[in-house]
C-alpha cells in the first residue's frame, strides 16, 4: 500500500510539472480580468468605430473660445452670447451650493446684479468624448466681483475658482448643459 501511495504521489508531481511546462494549467483570476477588459474594450472600440470621429483640435479651440466669450459677458453684457452658449436646460451649480438656470443668468446680466472688473480664465483643458460631448475644466479668477442678491445684500465673489463645464452638440452647435464652480480656498 505504501508503495502504491508513493508511486501515485510521484506520478502526480510529474504530471503537475509537465502540465505547468506546457501552460495547460487553468488561467489565474488576473488573466480572466485582463481578457474581460480586452473584450470590453474591443466591443467599445467597435461600437465607437461606427460613430464619426471628432476633430479634437478643432473642438478644443472652439470650446475654449466659447469659454472666453462666456466670461467676457461680465463686461459686454451681451445676453445673446449667454443664449448661444448656455443650453435652455442648463444646470448651474454655484460655489455656494445653490443652483441656477439660463433664465436667472440672463436676468442677472440684464439687471446688473452680477458685476466684475475682470473674469480671467487659465489652466483650461478640454476632454472630447465624441463628436457630440466634451468637458472643459479650468481656473477662473474674478477681480472685484459683486453679486447683488434678490434681498438686496451684495456678496463679494472675487477670488479664484475651479470649474467644470459639460458641453453637448445639439443641432450642429455646442452648448453648455451643466456647469459647476468651486472656490479655491487659500491655506
Buried (B, 14 or more C-beta within 10 A) or exposed (E): EEEEEEEEEEEEEEEEEEEEEEEEEEEEEEEEEEEEEEEEEEEEEEEEEEEEEBEEEEBBEBBBEBBEBBBBBBEEBEBEBBBBBBBEEBBBBBBEEEEBBBEBBBBBBEEEBBBBEBBEBEEBEBEBBEBBBBBBBBBBBBEEBBBBEEEEEEEEBBBBBBBBBBBBBEEEEBBBBBBBBBBEEEE
